[in-house]
Amino acid sequence: MSLELLKQEFEHVLQSDDPQALHQFLDQQNITEIADLVYEEPERGSDIISAMSVHRASGVFRILEFSLQRRIIEELSPSKVAELLNELPPDDRTSFLEDLPSNVVRELIKQLNPEERKVTLSLLGYPENSVGRLMTPDYVYVYEDNTVSEVIEVIRRVGKSTETIDVIYVINDKGELLDDIRIREFIIADPYSRVSELMDDRVIALNAYQDQEEAAEAFKMNNRVALPVVSNSNKLLGIVTIDDILWVASEEFSEDIQKIGGTEALEEPYLEMPLVRLVRKRAGWLVVLFFGELLTASAMAYFNDELGKALVLAQFIPLIISSGGNSGSQASTLIIQALAMGEVYLSDWWRIMRREILSGLLLGSILGFIGFIRIIAWHHMMERGWIKDLYGPHYMAVGVTIGFTVLGVVLWGTLTGSMLPLVLKRLGADPAVSSAPFVATLVDVTGLIIYFSVAYLVLSGTLL
């Protein structure tokens, strides 16, 4: 059903003023369609959620953005809040609670029944952005001496209350993880065979204290829909499913984009964040970049005498700065993305450097040649009387200066932009911090030094 048709039918049911009809209508729709309806009419979000059965309502609530979730919780009655929070899977409930202020979390935890409260407090006890915050304790486990028929019975008995039954986990009497086996292996196996006969001891597990980004990489490399989570002593604590990892990947992508733009990551939606906090997030890097640009001013002041003797050099400062900054930003973005996608690793630094040296030389040669030709062409137009003379009799030397400077600046910018993310990652920092503005500012300063150094060598005895 299209969203427009869904809205029309929803309005029609609302006008009937029949709560039972509204309940039946909403429960008959797909969860994603109801979520779209909530996004379309956020002011009715709490009414829509409260009119649905609690199981269906939790399914809709868990896929909404945090800002909408928070608005709905604030508008629901205390009894509905309690129903909804108790129905939510532990991992989704934890994900929602961890973004709320601590005083609000305390009040909402009081709404949970004792069992769910214990699970939630346990998950919130793990470090922020750790795998432990993502896991759910609802999974199917069996023992290695169980028969296949016994495993099927276990799945029938507890499978309905677990998040997924695609993979069954094998533990020993101490609760230690031994293996994970896909359900298809049990379906096609002899009912009287033992679990131990199906084990291959090739289990892949996450540690509860691992970073969530590492978990995302593990999912990608191993093509899994769920992975077990263990303690430091290999005790099976829970599982993480692919839907949670997709949310993590989306959040990490948003954070990286913000950092590449030269700001700290925003923990809240843009329009939800208080203005003072938003300014604070942006001011830090802007101050750092501002001090960096002060070095650019210092570099220009150092070469002030040369500028006074050859004012023609000042015309090309924006060209030189932008060429270096653009090439550095371009290289930095490519390497940050390659690191995030697992296409390159720190051990590839030498291959990356060689590749960027060649790229920088080729790109610099192209841009430098264009700059050289532009100055020559400009001089010939001046000789024809089309424009005024800008470069004087030493136009050829000026052209050579610009050509070689652009070559050097682009090469330096490419090298800086490609190596800085690797250096930061080696130091344990986020490579996205080497954002385009940061690389551009760094290259601005060094680009001016390269420019005036080349100009001094080429133009010495003529303009200088």
HUBEL-V303942 format. One record per helix or strand of 3 or more residues. SS is the DSSP state (h for helix, s for strand). FROM is the first residue (numbers start at 1). TO is the last residue. Records with the same first field share a line. If there is no record, write none. Layout:
SS=FROM-TO, FROM-TO
This chain:
h=3-15, 19-28, 31-40, 42-51, 54-61, 66-75, 78-87, 90-97, 102-109, 114-124, 131-133, 148-161, 183-188, 195-198, 212-222, 242-260, 270-272, 275-302, 304-309, 311-340, 346-383, 392-426, 431-433, 436-459
s=141-143, 167-171, 176-182, 205-207, 226-230, 235-241
